[in-house]
Amino acid sequence: MNIMEALKQITVIQLILLSIVINLFLFFLSVGCYMLFSRFSRNTPLQGGLQKVTSGDIRLSVLVTGCNALVFIVGYSLWQRDILSVGDSANVFQIIMEVIFLVIAMDFLMYIFHRVAHLPLFYKLFHLRHHQHESTNAISLFVLHPVEALGFGGLFVLVLFIYPFSYPAISIYLFINLLWGTIGHLDKEILPKRISVLLQSGFLGTTRFHNDHHKLPHYNYGFYTVLWDRIFGTLFPGNAGEKAGGGHRG
């Protein structure tokens, strides 16, 4: 019996415990990366100061971590029942191509989901809570309405129905997702300004890119890239952090 077959045999209780352990690990990994990046970055803060961590933020981040665990359980259960397929073998080139596809596909779907979340009704019901963090702290990434957390997770499960992505590609993508989400919610850039501006003007969504979105909520809806914002005309034309000051609040 190989490892994939063994993993299919775990019980419901084991699956729940596994999901909780994995998602707690990812939560603390994100917090640790945030603190590490913030400590060693010599760049000036993008906002006036760190967002205060409130008891409400902590409770919500715990709830969102639980929602992420639930998405994992649902996806895993679908795989156990052969409703969702995952490949167990792939060469390096195939893994790289699968990761690229996952990043681009999820970036597009999350862009659409994010724009819908900014429609007036949905914004007030769900997304406003995240934008109350005008600056950031170590758990800002997890300060979301539970509906949003389940929605983002549901999009990923949906993409997995398209093609039997290999588990190395899925694992790498999930790490990129966590890392990029953490970087996007830092209080200052980890790269020198020239490099950061060059990356953002080219393809990648940097810390400043998402920070600008928190200041000017009608721009920069993308996550990993600026591609969809360029195509659909929602990329902020300039550096909001320097030219627009505090901007308008969403």
N, C-alpha and C positions, 0 to 999 in steps of 0.2 A: 504493500500500500504506500503510494507516494504522499507527499505532504498535502497536496490538494484534496486527495481522497480522504485523508485523515481529518482535514478541516471541515469537510462536509458532514462528518459524523458527530460533531459536537452537539451537546444538548442545548435546550433553550436557556437554561440557567447559565451554562458555560458561555453561550453567545452573549447574554446580557452582561455578564462580568467582563468578558473580553472587550465588548464595546465601551463599557465604562472606563476600563483601564486605558484603552487606546485613546479615547477622547480626553481623558484627564491628562494623559501624557502630552497630547497635542496642545492642550490649553496651556500647560505650564511651559512647554517648549516655546510657544509664542511669547509668553510673558518674559521668559528668560532671554530670548533673542531681542525683544524690545529693549530690555534693560541693558544688554550687552552693546547693542548698536548705539543706543543713546549715550552710554558712558564713553565710548571711544570715538564718537563723531566729534570733530572739532568745528563743525559748521554751526552757525547761529540758529536759534530756534525759529521756526517758520511762523509761530504764533507768539502772542505776548507771554504765555506761560503755560505750564502743564494743566490739563483738565483735572480738577479735583476728583478723586475716587470716592464715590458715595456708596452708602450701604445699598441703595437701589441698584446701582451699577453692578455691584458684586452679586446681588440676588439674580439680576437679569443675566449676567454672564454664566452663572451656574445653570440657570434654566436653558440658555442657548446651548451650552455644552451638553445638557440632557437631550435637547432636540437633535443635535448632531449625532449623539449616540443612538437615538431612535432611527434616524435615517440609515445609519450603519446597519442596524438590526434588520430593517426592512430590506435593504439591498442584499445583505448576506442571506436572508431567508429566501429571497427570490432566486439567488444563486444556488442555494441548497436544493431547491425544488426544480432546478433546471429551467426555470422561467427566464432567467438571465444568464447569459454565457460569459465566461471569462477564460481567455486563453492561458495556457500554462507553459507555453514554449514560444520563444521569439529570439531572433538574433538582435545584435546591437542596433543595426540600421532600422529594423522593424520597430524596435522599442522607441528609438528616437522619433521616427515618423508618427507613431501612435501618440507620443507625448505632445508633439507639435499640433497634431489634429485636436487632441483634447483641450489644449490651451486655447486654440483659436475658436473651436466650437463653443466652449464654455464661456469664453470672453464675449462672443456674440450673444449667446442666450442670456448671460447675466447683464449685458448692456441693455437688452430689451426689457428684462425683468426690472432692472434699475430704473429705466425711464418710466415704466408703468407705475413703479412705486412712487414716482414724483408727480403723478397726476393728483390734483388737489384732494380728492376723497381718500385715496390710498395713502397719500403722504400724511394726512392728519391721523388716520387710523393706525398706520403701521410704521412709516419710515421716519417720522418726526423725531422719535426717540433717539435714533442714531445721530441725527443732526444736532441734537442738543449738545453733543461733544463738538464744539466749535474748534477747540484745540484737542489734544489727544492725551491719553495715558496708556498704561501697559495693558488695559483690558478693553480699550475702545473698540477693537475688532469684534469683540463678543457682546457689545452693548447693542443688541438688535431686538426687534420685536420677534417673538417666537415664530410667527407666521413667515417672516422673511427667512429665518434660519431654515425652516422646513422647506420653503420654496426653493432656496438655493440648493439645498441637498437633493430635493426632488428633481431639479434640472439635471444634476449629475447622474442620478439613477436613470433618468430618461435617455441621456446620451449613451449610457452603457448598453441600452437595447439596440443601438444602431449597429454595433460591431463588437465581436468578442475580444476586446482589448486584453492584452496580457497583464497579469498581475504586477510585473515590474513596472510597466508603463503607468498603470493606475496608481501604484505606490509613489512613483516619481512625481506624477501630476499632483497628487494630494499634498506632497511635501512642498512643491512649488506654490500651490494655492495658499498654504499656511504661511510660507515665507513671504510671499508677495503681499498677502493681506496684512501681515505684521509690518512690512516695510512701508506699505501705503498709509499706515496709521502711526508712523513715528512722528515725533515732534520736530525733527530736523533731518535733513538729508544725510545719508551715510557716505555719499560720493561727493567729490569736489563739484562745485557749482557748474563749471564748464562742462564736465562730463555728464552731469545730470541734465542740463539743458539740451545737450547734444542728443542724449538718449530719448528724451521726451519729444524733441522736434523730429526725431526719426521714427521711432516705433513704440518704445516701451513706456508704460505708465509708471512714473517715478513717485517718490514720496510727495514731492511738490505738486505733481499732477493731481493726486487725490486730495491733498491738502487744499488746493484751489477749489475743488468740488465742495468741500465743507464750508468754504467761504462764499462761493458763488454756486448755489445748488443747481442752477440751470445749465451748467457746463460740466464736461468731463465725467461722463457716466461709465466709461470703460473701467476695467479692472487690471488686466495684465498689459494691454496695449492701448494706443491712442487711435488704432485703425478705424474702429466703428464711429468714434467721435469725428474723425476726419471725413468719413464717407457721408455721415448724416448731419454734418454741420453743427455739432455741439461741442467742438473743441474750443476751449477758451483762447481767444486770439491775443496771446501775450502772457505775461507773468502776473497772475492775479495777486500773488503775495507782495509784489512790489508796486504794481500800478493801481490796484483797486483797493488797497487798504483793507478794511474789514469787510467791504462788499455788502451785499444785502443778505439777510438771513432767511433760510428756508424753514 
